[in-house]
């Protein structure tokens, strides 16, 4: 006997995939939809993973023969069984009397033992499978082990500045366009720093959404997933991490602040990273041992989220700008670090580039003050000397220049121009 409740669920989500006027995302062009491997798309909740799946369905031009289910549907709270994925597949085939080729399982981590079901469906050889989730554990070695290595992973973050402009109805075509629209672009970049890149927030500019996203990450992606009973310390630590985006943090420091064990502070930090609330940036060193011992910098997943939830982050324009640069680099999957010179001066980013020289990037809001300009240039120049690099980059809010020092060239650019040319 066919389960009528599941038929209604299938019908509802099939209809949702026909949503019109979806905003395209840069990630879509990078996804190999022809591969036979499982495709997994991961990133923070509300970053647009569901829209990516709908765009792929429409790109594939399939009107039938596909099953799309979003497991955030309340139905699965009370009907979460290890066999639910296979039941949905069988009911689809029986009810629709149609060949089934494509499976799209959205927020699949909500289903118990989903990985075994996905592996079984994949091993049958009958389906092309796409999955998404808001847990970083869906990416990398853990998922490779669960699916016997046969998957391709893609990470989706909130909107890049280029995507932000698209969502605001602005198109940029080439470097000439960037020059002609400088004032307008700088104005929008200022808004982008304030509001961040969560799609619904960009379209509505409602701070309440950002507050709700934070609560959802805490409740759904951490408290519920890890069955945490005491939420007070967890919530305070989340606020602390967002407040300190762009700063070096230590587990020992958080242990002292909240009066908890080193193990618990470390565990909570891992939970926040797993839920994509924050990322870590290690210090560069040629010594693996030194690198592992060095403290890491922390960055928020979104400037708008950090501005809304933190206590003081919005007061420090330099760290807002630095966070935006970090996220731009993160979207490009760059191997990156921060660098500390031998005289203990910090350079914000060192990018390792395969087959190319490493690249150093310093971020500073404003260079009009001569002392500030000298400090930033001297720090970067020292790092370039130690790493034997003849080019460096300083990114600012709205300063453009070139500086030659000791036969090394330092380019100074506004962040918005760099992002639009870079992304």
C-alpha positions in Angstrom: 0.0 0.0 0.0 1.4 3.4 -1.0 2.1 5.9 1.8 -0.1 8.9 1.0 1.8 11.1 3.3 5.1 10.5 1.4 3.3 11.0 -1.9 2.2 14.5 -0.7 5.8 15.2 0.4 7.1 14.1 -3.0 4.5 16.2 -4.9 5.2 19.3 -2.8 8.9 19.2 -3.3 8.7 18.3 -7.0 6.6 21.5 -7.5 9.1 23.6 -5.5 11.9 22.8 -8.0 10.0 24.6 -10.7 10.5 28.0 -9.0 11.1 30.7 -11.5 13.5 33.6 -11.5 16.2 31.9 -9.5 19.4 34.0 -9.2 22.4 32.2 -10.7 25.4 31.4 -8.5 29.0 31.3 -9.6 29.4 27.8 -8.1 27.0 26.2 -10.6 29.4 26.6 -13.5 32.1 24.7 -11.5 29.9 21.7 -10.6 30.6 18.7 -12.8 27.0 17.5 -13.4 28.1 14.9 -15.9 30.2 12.9 -13.4 29.1 9.5 -12.2 30.2 10.3 -8.7 28.0 11.6 -5.9 28.0 15.4 -5.8 27.8 17.0 -2.4 27.3 20.7 -1.8 28.0 21.9 1.7 27.9 25.3 3.5 26.1 27.2 6.2 22.3 27.1 6.3 20.5 29.8 4.2 23.5 30.2 2.0 21.6 29.0 -1.1 22.3 25.3 -1.4 18.6 24.5 -2.2 18.6 27.1 -4.9 21.8 25.6 -6.4 20.0 22.2 -6.6 16.9 23.7 -8.3 19.2 25.5 -10.8 20.9 22.2 -11.6 17.6 20.5 -12.1 16.5 23.2 -14.5 19.9 23.2 -16.2 19.5 19.4 -16.7 16.2 20.2 -18.4 14.4 17.2 -16.8 10.7 17.4 -16.3 10.4 14.0 -14.8 12.7 11.2 -13.7 14.1 13.1 -10.8 13.3 13.2 -7.1 14.0 16.3 -5.0 13.4 16.2 -1.2 14.4 18.8 1.4 14.9 17.0 4.7 14.3 20.2 6.6 10.6 19.4 6.0 8.9 19.0 9.4 7.5 15.6 8.3 10.9 14.1 8.8 11.1 15.1 12.5 8.7 12.3 13.3 9.6 10.1 10.4 13.3 9.9 10.5 14.3 6.3 9.8 17.4 4.8 8.2 15.3 3.5 5.3 13.4 6.7 4.5 15.6 7.6 1.5 15.0 4.2 -0.1 11.2 4.3 0.7 11.0 7.7 -1.1 12.7 6.3 -4.2 10.5 3.2 -4.3 7.3 5.2 -3.8 8.3 7.7 -6.5 8.8 4.9 -9.0 5.5 3.2 -8.0 3.4 6.3 -7.9 4.8 8.1 -10.9 5.3 5.0 -13.0 8.4 6.7 -14.3 12.1 5.9 -14.7 14.1 7.6 -12.0 17.5 8.9 -12.9 18.4 11.8 -10.6 18.2 12.0 -6.8 18.5 15.3 -5.0 18.7 15.0 -1.2 18.8 18.4 0.4 20.0 18.9 4.0 20.5 15.1 4.1 22.4 15.2 7.4 19.0 15.4 9.1 18.4 11.7 8.4 19.8 9.0 10.6 22.3 6.8 8.8 21.8 8.6 5.5 25.3 7.7 4.3 24.5 4.0 4.2 21.3 4.6 2.2 23.2 7.0 -0.3 26.0 4.5 -0.7 23.5 1.7 -1.4 21.6 3.8 -3.9 24.8 4.8 -5.6 26.2 1.3 -5.7 23.0 0.1 -7.5 24.3 2.1 -10.5 20.8 3.4 -11.3 21.0 7.0 -10.1 23.0 10.2 -10.4 23.0 11.5 -6.8 23.3 15.1 -5.5 23.3 15.7 -1.7 23.6 18.9 0.4 24.2 19.6 4.0 25.1 22.3 6.5 27.9 20.3 8.2 31.5 20.4 7.2 31.8 16.7 8.1 30.0 16.1 4.7 33.3 17.3 3.1 36.6 15.7 2.9 38.0 12.5 4.5 34.9 11.6 6.6 32.5 11.5 3.6 35.2 9.9 1.4 35.3 7.1 3.9 31.5 6.8 4.1 31.1 6.7 0.3 34.2 4.8 -0.4 35.9 7.8 -1.9 33.5 8.2 -4.8 32.2 11.7 -4.5 32.9 15.3 -5.5 32.6 18.0 -2.9 31.7 21.7 -3.4 31.5 24.3 -0.8 29.0 27.2 -0.9 29.4 30.3 1.1 27.1 33.4 1.3 27.2 35.6 -1.8 30.4 37.0 -3.1 30.4 40.8 -3.9 29.9 40.0 -7.6 26.8 37.9 -6.7 25.6 40.5 -4.3 25.6 43.0 -7.2 23.6 40.5 -9.4 21.1 40.1 -6.6 20.8 43.9 -6.5 20.2 44.1 -10.3 23.7 45.4 -11.2 25.8 43.8 -13.9 29.6 44.4 -14.3 31.2 43.6 -17.6 34.9 43.9 -17.5 37.5 46.3 -16.0 36.2 49.3 -17.9 32.8 48.9 -16.3 34.4 48.8 -12.8 36.1 52.2 -13.5 33.0 53.8 -14.9 30.8 52.8 -12.0 33.4 53.4 -9.2 31.2 55.6 -6.9 28.2 53.3 -7.2 30.2 50.2 -6.6 31.9 51.6 -3.5 28.5 52.5 -2.1 27.2 49.0 -2.7 30.4 47.5 -1.3 29.8 49.5 1.9 26.3 48.0 2.2 27.8 44.5 1.4 30.2 44.9 4.4 27.3 45.8 6.7 24.7 43.2 5.5 26.9 40.4 4.3 25.9 37.9 1.7 23.1 35.7 2.9 20.7 35.8 -0.1 17.4 36.5 1.7 19.1 39.2 3.8 20.5 40.9 0.7 17.1 41.0 -0.8 15.2 42.2 2.3 17.9 43.9 4.5 16.2 42.6 7.6 18.5 42.3 10.6 15.9 39.9 12.2 16.8 37.3 9.6 20.5 37.3 10.7 19.5 37.0 14.3 17.3 34.0 13.4 20.1 32.4 11.3 22.4 32.5 14.3 19.8 31.0 16.6 19.1 28.2 13.9 22.9 27.4 13.7 23.1 27.2 17.5 19.9 25.2 17.9 19.6 23.0 14.8 23.2 22.5 13.8 24.9 22.3 17.2 22.5 21.8 20.2 20.2 19.3 18.4 22.9 17.5 16.5 25.2 17.0 19.5 22.5 16.8 22.2 23.8 19.7 24.3 21.8 20.4 27.4 23.5 23.6 28.7 23.3 26.2 25.9 24.3 29.3 27.9 28.1 28.9 27.5 27.7 27.7 23.9 25.8 30.8 22.9 28.2 33.2 24.7 31.1 31.5 23.0 29.5 31.9 19.6 29.0 35.6 20.2 32.7 35.8 21.4 34.0 34.1 18.2 31.9 36.4 15.9 33.0 39.5 17.9 36.7 38.5 17.4 36.6 37.7 13.7 40.0 38.5 12.3 41.8 38.0 15.6 44.0 35.3 17.0 42.1 33.2 19.6 43.1 30.4 21.9 41.2 27.6 23.4 43.1 28.3 26.7 41.7 31.9 26.6 38.1 30.7 26.1 38.6 28.1 28.8 39.5 30.9 31.3 36.7 33.3 30.1 33.9 30.7 30.5 35.3 28.6 33.4 35.1 25.4 31.5 37.5 22.6 30.8 40.1 22.8 27.9 38.4 19.8 26.3 34.9 21.4 26.4 36.2 24.7 25.0 38.0 22.8 22.2 34.9 20.7 21.5 32.6 23.7 21.2 35.0 25.4 18.8 35.0 22.3 16.6 31.1 22.4 16.7 31.1 26.0 15.5 33.6 25.2 12.7 31.5 22.2 11.7 28.4 24.3 11.5 30.2 26.9 9.3 29.8 29.7 11.8 33.6 30.4 11.8 36.7 29.3 10.0 40.3 29.0 11.3 43.4 30.4 9.6 46.7 28.8 10.7 50.1 30.5 10.9 52.5 29.7 8.1 55.7 28.0 8.9 58.1 25.7 7.0 58.1 23.6 10.1 55.0 21.5 10.4 55.5 21.2 14.2 55.8 25.0 14.6 52.7 25.5 12.5 50.7 23.0 14.5 51.7 24.7 17.8 51.0 28.3 16.6 47.7 29.9 17.6 45.1 30.4 14.8 43.1 33.3 13.7 39.3 33.1 13.5 37.0 34.4 10.8 33.2 34.7 10.7 31.3 33.1 7.8 29.6 36.4 7.0 30.2 40.1 7.8 26.5 40.8 8.2 26.1 37.9 10.7 29.2 39.2 12.7 27.9 42.8 12.7 24.5 41.7 14.0 25.5 39.2 16.6 28.8 40.5 18.0 29.3 43.2 20.6 32.1 45.3 19.0 33.0 43.9 15.6 31.0 46.6 13.7 33.2 49.2 15.4 36.4 47.9 13.8 36.2 48.6 10.1 39.6 47.1 9.5 38.6 43.7 10.7 35.3 43.8 8.7 37.4 44.5 5.6 39.8 41.7 6.5 37.0 39.3 7.0 35.6 40.1 3.6 39.0 39.5 2.0 39.3 36.1 3.9 35.9 35.0 2.6 36.8 36.0 -1.0 39.9 33.9 -0.8 38.0 31.0 0.9 35.5 31.0 -2.0 38.4 30.3 -4.3 39.5 27.3 -2.2 43.0 28.9 -1.8 45.5 27.3 0.6 46.1 30.2 2.9 47.8 31.2 6.2 48.7 34.3 8.1 52.4 35.1 8.3 54.5 36.4 11.2 57.9 37.9 10.5 61.1 37.2 12.5 60.6 40.5 14.3 57.0 39.4 15.2 55.1 41.6 12.7 52.0 40.1 11.2 50.9 40.0 7.6 47.2 39.0 7.2 47.4 36.5 4.4 49.9 34.2 2.7 48.5 32.3 -0.3 50.2 29.2 -1.5 49.9 28.9 -5.2 50.8 25.6 -6.9 53.5 26.1 -9.5 53.6 29.9 -8.7 55.3 32.0 -6.1 53.5 32.5 -2.8 51.5 35.7 -2.5 51.3 38.1 0.5 48.3 40.2 1.2 47.9 42.9 3.9 44.6 44.5 4.7 44.2 48.0 6.1 41.0 50.2 6.0 42.8 53.5 5.4 46.4 54.6 4.5 46.0 58.3 4.6 47.8 58.5 7.9 51.6 58.4 7.1 52.5 56.4 10.2 49.9 53.8 9.4 51.0 53.6 5.7 54.7 53.3 6.8 53.9 50.5 9.3 51.8 48.5 6.8 54.4 48.8 4.0 57.3 48.0 6.3 55.6 44.9 7.7 54.7 43.6 4.2 58.2 44.5 2.9 59.9 42.6 5.7 57.7 39.5 5.0 58.5 39.8 1.3 62.2 39.9 2.1 62.1 36.8 4.3 60.0 34.9 1.7 62.1 36.2 -1.2 59.1 37.7 -3.0 59.3 40.7 -5.2 55.6 41.6 -5.3 53.1 42.2 -2.5 49.5 43.5 -2.2 47.8 45.9 0.3 44.0 46.0 0.2 42.2 49.0 1.5 38.7 50.4 1.5 39.3 53.0 -1.2 43.0 53.7 -1.8 44.9 52.9 -5.0 48.6 53.2 -5.5 51.9 51.5 -6.3 55.0 51.6 -4.1 58.6 50.6 -5.0 60.8 49.8 -2.0 64.1 47.9 -2.0 63.4 46.8 -5.6 60.1 45.2 -4.5 56.7 46.4 -5.8 53.7 46.8 -3.5 50.3 47.3 -5.2 47.6 49.1 -3.2 44.1 48.5 -4.3 40.5 49.0 -3.0 39.0 45.6 -1.9 35.9 45.9 -4.1 38.1 46.3 -7.2 40.3 43.4 -6.2 37.3 41.2 -5.5 35.6 42.0 -8.8 38.7 41.4 -10.8 39.7 38.4 -8.7 36.4 36.5 -8.5 
